[in-house]
Amino acid sequence: MRTLRRIITTGVTMGIATTVALTTSLAGAGAATAAVRPLPDKSYGLSSYYGPRCMPIRSASTYHLGQDMSAKKGTPIKSVAPGTVIKAGSTPGFGQVVVVRSNANGGKVFAVYGHVIDGDKYVKAGKYVKRGQRIADVGSSGTSTAPHLHLEIWKGAYKGSGTTTDPLPWMKNHGASLTAGAAWANKRVVPSSCTYYTTTRVNLRSGPGTNYRVVREVRVNRVMTAKPGASSGVWRKVTRDGTTGWMHADYVSPGLTSLGTRYVEVNGLRLRSKPSTSGTALDTLNKGKAVKKIWPTSNGWVKVYVNGKQGFVAAKYLRY
C-alpha cells in the first residue's frame, strides 16, 4: 500500500449550507449500487470535513460545503453517478470545476468536483456521463493549499435555491462510503474558537458591510478570535481586545502577514518579549539571520517572527 502524507486541504465555497434529508436511489440504479467513489480506493485521505470551521487560509470560507479528499496530483476523478454535465471549466474559488446533474428520488442532485486540473479536458457542458466515467484529474487550482478533490452534493439546484448536504453520509447511503475507501482520515473536530490576524490596517465594523459604522481601526497582524462558522457572505465576525465586529474576509488570515524580510547585522541580538531592553530575552540572533517583519517600526523597535517565535528587536540592527 502506498503511504500518503496527511495534508489538510481546503477550498473556498460560496453559499449557505443547509443539511437536507438523504435520498435512497439515483435514476438508473438500485440504492446499493447508485454511486461510486470518485477516487480509487486507498488513493486518498479524508482531510477537511463538511460544516463550520476556522478559515484555513486568507479569504477562505468559515463553513465548508463539501468533503476534501487529499490525493496525488493527477489522480483520476470519476463521476459518482450518471448524469449531465452542467459546468466544466474555470470558476472563482474552485479554479477549475466539473458539475454533474443527476436525477434522484425527490428531485435533482448536483455533484461538484472542485480544484481539478482542466475542468473541460474530459467532459463538456451539456454532455452525458456514465457512473464511474473519468471526468477530471485531481489538482490544486483556485483557492487551495494542496492537491485534493473537493466534493460537494447539492439538492434541488446548484447554488441559488439549492441546498447542500454532507457528502459522507450521502455517499454512504448510496452504497459508496468514502470512509471505507480512504487510506487515512483526519479526526473530525470542530474547534471551540478560531485565532486570526489582520492582513493590513483595517476597519472593524458594526455589521457585515461597508455601510455599517466603524467600531474601531485595527492595525496589521493584530490577533483576533472568532467562532467557527461566524460569517455573513464575505464578512467575518471577529473579536479584537474585547470588541466584536465584522471584517471582510480578505483582511482576515489564520497566519501572520510578512511586511518584508530583514537580516540581522550583528551577533548576539536579543529577541525580546516587549519593545524595551527590560523585556525578557526570548532568543539570541546572530549576524545574517533572516527575520520576518510583522509590525511597523515604532520608537526604534520592530516586532518580528523568527524561529517560530514572535518578539521585538532594535530596528537599527536590521538591514534589508
Buried (B, 14 or more C-beta within 10 A) or exposed (E): EEEBEEBBBBBBBEBEBEEBEBBBBBBEBEBEEBBBBBBEEEBBBBBBBBBBBBBBBBBBBBBBBBBBBBBBEEBBBBBBBBBBBBBBBBBEBBBBBBBBBBBBEBEBBBBBBBBBBBBBBBBEBEBEBEBBBBBBBBBBBBBBBBBBBBBBBBBBEBBEEBBBBBBBBBBBBBBBBBEEBBBBBBEEEEEEEBEBBBBEEBBBBEBBEEEBEEBEEBEBBBBBEBBBBBBEEEBBBBBBEEEBBBBBBEBBBBBBBEBEEBBBEEEEBBBBBEBEEEBEEBBEBEEEBEBBBBBEBEEEBBBBBBEEEBBBBBBEBBEE
